[in-house]
């Protein structure tokens, strides 16, 4: 039931994104180092990819040249060294690995009720050279090698939805989307499952919504970060301490949390979704976001309109982009939003091969035959090569941007 509700929310809630001018809001850093991100929709403008990303765009088609390689769904995708890890928690309930050229390598599939098996899972991370499954029912943690072979498991007293591992601290941080008084959202343990620390207690008067929590943790080279739905503060994690590091300030555009709490008590689920999609003002959900030492990005929705917000952490400038972001780098597909942080500094989204080819055909109609031939030899070469290769495929093409440093 939880997965069905999350699926409906993901399907119905669309934070799209935007295109170019140069209005920027200057944010500030408080005396205690808190970065305050002022989001002023009156300064929303069109924007271009070149403002935020390096010139080279990478296209990786996850080839479906065998039945095993076909992807029925894609709930998460990330890079690990020379591999691409994909999660499908609704269709095959498995993890599939590809190489960086998009060739299928292996599958982790252990569906079942016995030891070394799961009835469902919701997330996966890499710890060392092992895949750790999270959000498992019945509650436990499961480790597999990169070829999908089961290694070991650890039974849990309570469920865990997602997590992250700190190589520096040799500690796990697990998140559980609890609604139980006295429980905490985050529990941290050492590598040997000792020294338990609990952080962020559940508060009955709070509002936490019902969104996917796979992306509440983010890692950079130096730090780990944590964010929760409907909480406008992003925390930096260091030595078991969660310190507020960035906070959104929406001014008059902020959504009232009291109103959302009241809606959850008085409206049925479909009415609540209708409010979220059509009437809600600004609030933060760590769904479409990435963080880098130089930038923070998040997608937002405001009364059926979508915005992409880029925060330059060095200059403290905020760019509020309305609608889609113009691809002035390849003049190819204008992204609605940034969906994935593949690895530090590498972000983007995915699009089915057939759809990408249709976009290329639109480009051909726009440019004419002569202009199109010039385009595919020059600025649109990478875009065109990927689109032609994947033109009959339902599998996704990963579009990868490199964040400006």
LUMZA-448805 format. One record per residue (C-alpha): residue number from 0; residue in one letter; x, y, z. Coordinates in pm, 1 decimal, padded with zeros to 6 digits. Layout:
<atoms>
ATOM	i	aa	u	v	w
ATOM	NUM	A	X	Y	Z
...
</atoms>
This chain:
<atoms>
ATOM	i	aa	u	v	w
ATOM	0	X	00000.0	00000.0	00000.0
ATOM	1	X	00284.4	00236.7	00085.3
ATOM	2	X	00451.6	00172.6	-00251.5
ATOM	3	X	00121.5	00224.5	-00436.5
ATOM	4	X	00067.4	00559.2	-00264.9
ATOM	5	X	00425.9	00668.7	-00337.1
ATOM	6	X	00381.1	00562.6	-00701.0
ATOM	7	X	00062.9	00771.5	-00733.7
ATOM	8	X	00233.4	01071.5	-00576.6
ATOM	9	X	00537.5	01037.7	-00805.9
ATOM	10	X	00302.2	01001.7	-01104.8
ATOM	11	X	00076.1	01294.8	-01019.1
ATOM	12	X	00327.1	01535.6	-00865.0
ATOM	13	X	00548.2	01681.9	-01134.7
ATOM	14	X	00805.0	01936.8	-01041.7
ATOM	15	X	00908.4	02046.2	-01391.2
ATOM	16	X	01188.3	02291.7	-01462.9
ATOM	17	X	01319.8	02602.6	-01689.2
ATOM	18	X	01509.3	02880.2	-01959.8
ATOM	19	X	01740.6	03286.0	-01986.7
ATOM	20	X	01789.4	03649.5	-01851.4
ATOM	21	X	02012.0	03744.0	-01558.0
ATOM	22	X	01803.2	03837.1	-01255.3
ATOM	23	X	01954.2	03683.4	-00944.8
ATOM	24	X	01874.3	03709.8	-00576.6
ATOM	25	X	02167.9	03758.2	-00344.4
ATOM	26	X	02142.6	03525.1	-00046.5
ATOM	27	X	02353.5	03538.6	00266.0
ATOM	28	X	02557.9	03336.9	00512.3
ATOM	29	X	02470.5	03386.3	00877.8
ATOM	30	X	02736.5	03432.3	01143.4
ATOM	31	X	02719.4	03062.1	01232.1
ATOM	32	X	02782.5	02953.4	00871.2
ATOM	33	X	02419.8	02879.4	00780.2
ATOM	34	X	02364.8	02941.0	00408.4
ATOM	35	X	02027.1	03112.1	00357.6
ATOM	36	X	01872.8	03057.8	00012.6
ATOM	37	X	01618.1	03327.0	-00069.1
ATOM	38	X	01371.0	03207.4	-00332.6
ATOM	39	X	01184.4	03501.9	-00486.5
ATOM	40	X	00948.5	03395.9	-00766.9
ATOM	41	X	00907.6	03757.7	-00879.6
ATOM	42	X	01264.3	03726.5	-01012.8
ATOM	43	X	01201.1	03401.7	-01202.4
ATOM	44	X	01348.8	03400.2	-01552.1
ATOM	45	X	01445.4	03177.7	-01840.5
ATOM	46	X	01774.9	02989.9	-01803.8
ATOM	47	X	02035.7	02797.9	-02001.4
ATOM	48	X	02234.0	02484.1	-01923.7
ATOM	49	X	02561.0	02668.1	-01989.3
ATOM	50	X	02502.6	02884.1	-01681.0
ATOM	51	X	02532.3	02586.4	-01448.2
ATOM	52	X	02706.5	02302.6	-01633.1
ATOM	53	X	03024.5	02235.0	-01829.8
ATOM	54	X	03000.1	02230.3	-02213.6
ATOM	55	X	03019.9	01853.2	-02264.0
ATOM	56	X	02695.3	01652.8	-02233.3
ATOM	57	X	02726.3	01274.1	-02210.7
ATOM	58	X	02459.8	01036.1	-02344.2
ATOM	59	X	02458.5	00675.0	-02223.5
ATOM	60	X	02201.3	00436.5	-02367.2
ATOM	61	X	02137.9	00136.1	-02141.5
ATOM	62	X	02117.5	-00116.8	-02420.6
ATOM	63	X	01826.4	-00362.5	-02419.0
ATOM	64	X	01988.3	-00615.8	-02653.6
ATOM	65	X	01877.7	-00904.8	-02431.3
ATOM	66	X	01568.9	-00980.0	-02224.6
ATOM	67	X	01769.5	-00949.9	-01901.7
ATOM	68	X	01883.5	-00600.2	-02000.4
ATOM	69	X	01531.5	-00462.0	-02042.3
ATOM	70	X	01425.0	-00213.6	-01774.6
ATOM	71	X	01058.4	-00207.4	-01682.3
ATOM	72	X	01104.6	00080.0	-01440.4
ATOM	73	X	01379.1	00299.6	-01305.9
ATOM	74	X	01345.3	00422.8	-00948.1
ATOM	75	X	01711.1	00510.1	-00894.8
ATOM	76	X	02029.2	00512.6	-01100.4
ATOM	77	X	02384.6	00597.8	-00996.4
ATOM	78	X	02746.4	00537.4	-01094.8
ATOM	79	X	03002.6	00328.5	-00909.8
ATOM	80	X	03349.0	00345.5	-01064.0
ATOM	81	X	03306.5	00191.3	-01412.7
ATOM	82	X	02953.3	00061.5	-01348.0
ATOM	83	X	02599.2	00198.1	-01365.9
ATOM	84	X	02361.9	00070.0	-01096.8
ATOM	85	X	01985.6	00075.2	-01163.0
ATOM	86	X	01697.0	00000.1	-00923.5
ATOM	87	X	01351.7	-00121.5	-01022.8
ATOM	88	X	01150.1	-00172.4	-00704.7
ATOM	89	X	00807.3	-00204.5	-00867.8
ATOM	90	X	00847.6	-00427.9	-01175.4
ATOM	91	X	01131.2	-00682.7	-01150.3
ATOM	92	X	01212.1	-00583.8	-00788.9
ATOM	93	X	01579.0	-00615.9	-00871.8
ATOM	94	X	01905.5	-00430.5	-00925.4
ATOM	95	X	02067.8	-00437.4	-01269.7
ATOM	96	X	02423.3	-00332.0	-01348.9
ATOM	97	X	02557.9	-00193.0	-01675.7
ATOM	98	X	02903.3	-00072.1	-01777.2
ATOM	99	X	02969.6	00292.1	-01865.3
ATOM	100	X	02912.2	00211.8	-02233.5
ATOM	101	X	02560.6	00094.3	-02146.3
ATOM	102	X	02625.0	-00279.0	-02185.1
ATOM	103	X	02431.5	-00506.3	-01949.0
ATOM	104	X	02651.0	-00687.4	-01695.6
ATOM	105	X	02453.8	-00860.1	-01421.3
ATOM	106	X	02140.1	-00866.4	-01205.9
ATOM	107	X	02072.9	-00886.2	-00834.6
ATOM	108	X	01742.8	-01071.0	-00792.1
ATOM	109	X	01671.0	-01255.2	-00467.1
ATOM	110	X	01292.1	-01242.6	-00443.5
ATOM	111	X	01150.9	-01493.0	-00195.4
ATOM	112	X	01071.8	-01561.5	00169.3
ATOM	113	X	01379.7	-01747.2	00290.0
ATOM	114	X	01727.4	-01649.8	00415.1
ATOM	115	X	01914.3	-01445.4	00156.1
ATOM	116	X	01584.5	-01335.7	00000.0
ATOM	117	X	01343.4	-01041.9	00021.7
ATOM	118	X	00974.2	-00988.8	-00047.1
ATOM	119	X	01039.3	-00623.5	-00130.3
ATOM	120	X	01309.8	-00359.7	-00101.6
ATOM	121	X	01315.8	00012.6	-00162.0
ATOM	122	X	01677.2	00126.4	-00196.6
ATOM	123	X	02037.5	00022.4	-00253.7
ATOM	124	X	02375.3	00182.1	-00188.4
ATOM	125	X	02736.1	00078.1	-00245.3
ATOM	126	X	02954.0	00016.1	00058.9
ATOM	127	X	03309.0	-00065.6	-00040.7
ATOM	128	X	03270.1	-00313.9	-00324.8
ATOM	129	X	02936.6	-00449.7	-00203.5
ATOM	130	X	02571.0	-00365.3	-00272.8
ATOM	131	X	02365.5	-00305.0	00040.5
ATOM	132	X	01988.3	-00340.6	00002.0
ATOM	133	X	01767.9	-00122.5	00223.4
ATOM	134	X	01396.9	-00083.9	00286.6
ATOM	135	X	01359.0	-00462.2	00291.4
ATOM	136	X	01054.8	-00651.3	00405.7
ATOM	137	X	01078.6	-00845.3	00635.1
ATOM	138	X	01309.6	-00589.2	00806.7
ATOM	139	X	01676.3	-00668.7	00753.0
ATOM	140	X	01986.7	-00552.6	00567.6
ATOM	141	X	02129.9	-00761.7	00283.6
ATOM	142	X	02475.1	-00746.0	00123.5
ATOM	143	X	02557.4	-00872.2	-00226.4
ATOM	144	X	02868.8	-00859.9	-00441.9
ATOM	145	X	02871.2	-00659.5	-00764.9
ATOM	146	X	02777.0	-00969.9	-00962.3
ATOM	147	X	02456.6	-01007.8	-00760.2
ATOM	148	X	02573.7	-01294.3	-00539.9
ATOM	149	X	02427.7	-01294.8	-00186.9
ATOM	150	X	02691.2	-01246.9	00086.0
ATOM	151	X	02521.4	-01198.3	00423.9
ATOM	152	X	02229.6	-01037.8	00603.6
ATOM	153	X	02152.1	-00864.7	00932.4
ATOM	154	X	01801.6	-00882.2	01080.6
ATOM	155	X	01660.0	-00557.8	01217.7
ATOM	156	X	01424.7	-00482.9	01505.0
ATOM	157	X	01255.8	-00209.3	01301.4
ATOM	158	X	01240.3	-00125.5	00930.6
ATOM	159	X	01485.3	00107.8	00758.4
ATOM	160	X	01394.9	00291.9	00437.8
ATOM	161	X	01729.4	00419.3	00314.2
ATOM	162	X	02078.9	00497.5	00439.4
ATOM	163	X	02433.1	00607.9	00376.3
ATOM	164	X	02776.0	00488.6	00486.2
ATOM	165	X	03053.7	00722.9	00598.1
ATOM	166	X	03393.9	00591.0	00492.9
ATOM	167	X	03566.1	00844.5	00718.9
ATOM	168	X	03366.7	00756.1	01029.7
ATOM	169	X	03309.6	00389.6	00938.7
ATOM	170	X	02946.1	00438.3	01034.6
ATOM	171	X	02604.6	00369.5	00887.1
ATOM	172	X	02325.3	00626.4	00899.6
ATOM	173	X	01980.9	00472.1	00847.2
ATOM	174	X	01654.7	00657.3	00786.8
ATOM	175	X	01314.3	00525.2	00890.8
ATOM	176	X	01004.3	00725.7	00794.8
ATOM	177	X	00846.2	00659.8	01132.7
ATOM	178	X	00517.7	00792.6	01264.2
ATOM	179	X	00560.1	00652.6	01613.6
ATOM	180	X	00594.2	00884.9	01916.6
ATOM	181	X	00930.0	00831.3	02087.0
ATOM	182	X	01092.0	00703.5	01765.8
ATOM	183	X	01368.8	00884.6	01573.7
ATOM	184	X	01397.5	00930.4	01198.4
ATOM	185	X	01772.1	00858.7	01184.3
ATOM	186	X	01967.5	00589.2	01363.5
ATOM	187	X	02344.7	00562.8	01328.2
ATOM	188	X	02560.2	00262.2	01414.1
ATOM	189	X	02926.2	00173.9	01376.6
ATOM	190	X	03047.2	-00064.5	01108.1
ATOM	191	X	03014.7	-00347.0	01363.0
ATOM	192	X	02662.0	-00235.1	01462.3
ATOM	193	X	02771.2	-00091.0	01796.2
ATOM	194	X	02754.2	00262.4	01943.3
ATOM	195	X	02397.0	00342.5	01842.7
ATOM	196	X	02309.1	00711.6	01809.1
ATOM	197	X	01953.4	00833.9	01738.8
ATOM	198	X	01885.3	01168.6	01572.2
ATOM	199	X	01578.9	01379.1	01483.3
ATOM	200	X	01286.6	01259.2	01694.2
ATOM	201	X	00938.7	01225.7	01548.8
ATOM	202	X	00712.6	01508.5	01666.4
ATOM	203	X	00337.6	01463.6	01660.6
ATOM	204	X	00286.2	01831.6	01580.9
ATOM	205	X	00517.1	01809.0	01276.8
ATOM	206	X	00416.8	01743.2	00916.0
ATOM	207	X	00618.1	01493.8	00713.7
ATOM	208	X	00403.7	01408.4	00410.3
ATOM	209	X	00422.1	01083.6	00217.7
ATOM	210	X	00698.9	01115.5	-00041.5
ATOM	211	X	00975.7	00876.8	-00140.6
ATOM	212	X	01274.4	00905.9	00093.6
ATOM	213	X	01542.7	00745.6	-00129.1
ATOM	214	X	01719.0	01079.1	-00173.4
ATOM	215	X	01718.0	01216.8	00181.4
ATOM	216	X	02095.0	01153.8	00203.6
ATOM	217	X	02346.3	01304.3	-00041.2
ATOM	218	X	02724.2	01275.7	-00041.3
ATOM	219	X	03000.4	01497.7	-00172.7
ATOM	220	X	03374.3	01439.3	-00158.4
ATOM	221	X	03399.4	01621.5	00174.8
ATOM	222	X	03059.0	01593.3	00341.3
ATOM	223	X	02734.1	01404.9	00382.6
ATOM	224	X	02403.1	01591.6	00381.5
ATOM	225	X	02053.0	01510.3	00498.3
ATOM	226	X	01714.1	01660.4	00414.0
ATOM	227	X	01351.7	01567.1	00487.3
ATOM	228	X	01025.5	01638.5	00302.7
ATOM	229	X	00854.2	01959.7	00415.0
ATOM	230	X	01156.9	02062.4	00621.0
ATOM	231	X	01330.8	02359.4	00459.1
ATOM	232	X	01663.8	02291.0	00633.5
ATOM	233	X	01946.1	02080.5	00489.5
ATOM	234	X	02179.6	01931.3	00749.1
ATOM	235	X	02550.9	01860.2	00722.1
ATOM	236	X	02659.0	01536.3	00893.3
ATOM	237	X	02988.0	01519.7	01076.7
ATOM	238	X	03090.0	01278.0	01353.6
ATOM	239	X	02731.1	01179.9	01440.0
ATOM	240	X	02624.4	01546.7	01458.3
ATOM	241	X	02354.1	01686.7	01225.8
ATOM	242	X	02419.7	02060.1	01189.1
ATOM	243	X	02189.9	02294.1	00991.3
ATOM	244	X	02390.5	02405.8	00688.2
ATOM	245	X	02147.6	02543.3	00428.9
ATOM	246	X	01793.5	02673.8	00466.5
ATOM	247	X	01535.6	02791.9	00213.1
ATOM	248	X	01361.7	03125.8	00270.7
ATOM	249	X	01051.1	03158.2	00049.2
ATOM	250	X	00917.5	03482.1	00195.2
ATOM	251	X	00553.2	03535.0	00096.8
ATOM	252	X	00565.8	03236.2	-00140.2
ATOM	253	X	00599.9	02979.9	00140.4
ATOM	254	X	00341.3	02707.6	00182.5
ATOM	255	X	00180.0	02696.7	00525.9
ATOM	256	X	00271.6	02370.6	00697.7
ATOM	257	X	-00032.8	02413.3	00923.9
ATOM	258	X	-00252.0	02407.2	00613.1
ATOM	259	X	-00086.3	02088.7	00486.9
ATOM	260	X	-00131.9	01926.9	00828.5
ATOM	261	X	-00499.0	02026.6	00830.0
ATOM	262	X	-00543.6	01887.2	00478.5
ATOM	263	X	-00397.8	01552.4	00584.7
ATOM	264	X	-00659.6	01532.8	00859.0
ATOM	265	X	-00965.7	01655.9	00668.0
ATOM	266	X	-00916.3	01562.0	00300.6
ATOM	267	X	-00915.0	01220.8	00138.4
ATOM	268	X	-00588.8	01115.3	-00037.1
ATOM	269	X	-00698.8	01223.7	-00386.6
ATOM	270	X	-00817.0	01563.7	-00262.4
ATOM	271	X	-00487.3	01606.3	-00079.8
ATOM	272	X	-00295.0	01525.5	-00398.7
ATOM	273	X	-00511.0	01768.3	-00594.0
ATOM	274	X	-00417.4	02043.8	-00349.0
ATOM	275	X	-00045.6	01955.0	-00370.7
ATOM	276	X	-00052.3	01958.5	-00751.9
ATOM	277	X	-00271.5	02263.2	-00814.1
ATOM	278	X	-00282.1	02495.0	-00515.0
ATOM	279	X	00024.1	02444.2	-00296.7
ATOM	280	X	00286.4	02715.7	-00262.1
ATOM	281	X	00660.4	02658.1	-00213.7
ATOM	282	X	00794.2	02377.3	00004.1
ATOM	283	X	01102.1	02155.8	-00020.5
ATOM	284	X	01094.5	01783.1	-00090.8
ATOM	285	X	01434.4	01610.4	-00142.7
ATOM	286	X	01320.3	01440.7	-00460.9
ATOM	287	X	01470.5	01644.3	-00742.9
ATOM	288	X	01784.8	01788.3	-00590.3
ATOM	289	X	02161.2	01767.6	-00584.6
ATOM	290	X	02430.5	01926.1	-00374.4
ATOM	291	X	02790.6	02000.6	-00467.1
ATOM	292	X	03058.2	02209.3	-00300.5
ATOM	293	X	02989.1	02478.3	-00561.5
ATOM	294	X	02612.8	02443.8	-00616.1
ATOM	295	X	02280.2	02337.7	-00469.6
ATOM	296	X	01986.5	02260.9	-00696.8
ATOM	297	X	01622.9	02179.7	-00629.9
ATOM	298	X	01306.3	02157.7	-00836.0
ATOM	299	X	00995.3	02329.7	-00699.7
ATOM	300	X	00627.3	02358.8	-00780.9
ATOM	301	X	00405.8	02659.7	-00710.9
ATOM	302	X	00035.5	02643.8	-00795.7
ATOM	303	X	00081.5	02425.2	-01105.1
ATOM	304	X	00388.9	02615.7	-01223.3
ATOM	305	X	00734.9	02463.0	-01202.2
ATOM	306	X	01070.4	02618.9	-01120.6
ATOM	307	X	01433.6	02510.4	-01106.0
ATOM	308	X	01638.1	02682.1	-00836.7
ATOM	309	X	02018.4	02692.4	-00860.8
ATOM	310	X	02215.6	02828.4	-00567.0
ATOM	311	X	02579.7	02926.5	-00622.3
ATOM	312	X	02737.2	02845.5	-00286.3
ATOM	313	X	03042.2	03064.5	-00350.5
ATOM	314	X	02876.8	03384.1	-00471.5
ATOM	315	X	02553.9	03318.5	-00274.1
ATOM	316	X	02352.3	03403.4	-00586.6
ATOM	317	X	02016.4	03233.9	-00641.0
ATOM	318	X	01884.6	03170.9	-00993.4
ATOM	319	X	01513.1	03093.7	-01015.7
ATOM	320	X	01444.2	02939.8	-01355.2
ATOM	321	X	01086.9	02905.3	-01483.3
ATOM	322	X	00978.1	02625.4	-01715.5
ATOM	323	X	01228.6	02406.7	-01895.3
ATOM	324	X	01602.9	02475.4	-01900.8
ATOM	325	X	01722.8	02563.8	-02249.4
ATOM	326	X	01986.9	02326.6	-02388.2
ATOM	327	X	02218.1	02581.5	-02545.1
ATOM	328	X	02507.8	02330.7	-02525.9
ATOM	329	X	02382.8	02070.4	-02776.1
ATOM	330	X	02058.8	02243.8	-02877.6
ATOM	331	X	01896.3	01908.3	-02810.1
ATOM	332	X	01642.5	01820.5	-02539.0
ATOM	333	X	01548.5	02097.0	-02294.1
ATOM	334	X	01523.3	01928.9	-01950.6
ATOM	335	X	01221.7	01982.4	-01728.4
ATOM	336	X	01430.8	01917.2	-01418.6
ATOM	337	X	01738.8	01744.4	-01282.0
ATOM	338	X	01631.3	01407.2	-01144.5
ATOM	339	X	01948.7	01220.7	-01054.3
ATOM	340	X	02284.4	01279.5	-00891.7
ATOM	341	X	02472.6	00995.0	-01061.9
ATOM	342	X	02787.3	01068.7	-00863.9
ATOM	343	X	02946.1	01381.1	-00726.9
ATOM	344	X	02949.0	01645.4	-00997.3
ATOM	345	X	02757.1	01428.6	-01246.2
ATOM	346	X	02381.5	01488.7	-01260.7
ATOM	347	X	02098.6	01466.9	-01509.3
ATOM	348	X	01787.4	01276.2	-01605.9
ATOM	349	X	01678.1	00984.5	-01824.5
ATOM	350	X	01457.9	00960.7	-02132.3
ATOM	351	X	01340.6	00651.9	-02325.4
ATOM	352	X	01539.1	00590.0	-02644.6
ATOM	353	X	01229.5	00613.6	-02864.4
ATOM	354	X	01136.0	00948.4	-02713.6
ATOM	355	X	01486.9	01086.4	-02762.2
ATOM	356	X	01472.2	00985.3	-03130.0
ATOM	357	X	01138.1	01164.0	-03166.9
ATOM	358	X	01303.7	01478.2	-03030.6
ATOM	359	X	01577.0	01441.6	-03290.6
ATOM	360	X	01315.2	01410.2	-03565.4
ATOM	361	X	01155.1	01733.0	-03444.4
ATOM	362	X	01496.7	01895.8	-03474.5
ATOM	363	X	01526.6	01770.5	-03832.1
ATOM	364	X	01187.7	01915.8	-03923.1
ATOM	365	X	01287.7	02246.2	-03765.3
ATOM	366	X	01626.6	02275.7	-03940.5
ATOM	367	X	01555.0	02119.7	-04278.2
ATOM	368	X	01774.4	01854.2	-04440.3
ATOM	369	X	02079.6	02070.7	-04505.4
ATOM	370	X	02074.3	02237.5	-04165.3
ATOM	371	X	02015.0	01902.8	-03994.7
ATOM	372	X	02315.3	01741.1	-04163.0
ATOM	373	X	02532.7	02028.4	-04045.4
ATOM	374	X	02386.4	02000.6	-03693.7
ATOM	375	X	02455.6	01627.4	-03648.6
ATOM	376	X	02813.7	01675.6	-03761.7
ATOM	377	X	02870.5	01959.0	-03518.4
ATOM	378	X	02690.0	02074.3	-03204.5
ATOM	379	X	02435.0	01791.6	-03205.7
ATOM	380	X	02671.5	01502.6	-03279.1
ATOM	381	X	02652.3	01327.8	-02939.5
ATOM	382	X	02277.4	01383.3	-02913.6
ATOM	383	X	02216.3	01247.3	-03264.9
ATOM	384	X	02440.6	00942.7	-03223.0
ATOM	385	X	02260.5	00839.0	-02903.2
ATOM	386	X	01915.6	00903.2	-03050.2
ATOM	387	X	01984.8	00699.3	-03366.7
ATOM	388	X	02135.9	00411.5	-03165.8
ATOM	389	X	01840.5	00394.4	-02924.2
ATOM	390	X	01561.0	00484.1	-03167.7
ATOM	391	X	01370.3	00155.3	-03124.7
ATOM	392	X	01439.1	00114.2	-02752.3
ATOM	393	X	01215.7	00159.7	-02448.4
ATOM	394	X	01526.3	00148.0	-02227.5
ATOM	395	X	01645.6	00485.5	-02102.5
ATOM	396	X	01921.7	00706.6	-02230.3
ATOM	397	X	02105.0	00872.1	-01941.0
ATOM	398	X	02172.3	01238.5	-02009.5
ATOM	399	X	02466.3	01343.9	-01794.7
ATOM	400	X	02571.8	01699.6	-01709.6
ATOM	401	X	02890.2	01799.6	-01529.2
ATOM	402	X	02836.0	02061.2	-01258.3
ATOM	403	X	03047.5	02374.4	-01293.5
ATOM	404	X	03309.9	02395.3	-01020.6
</atoms>
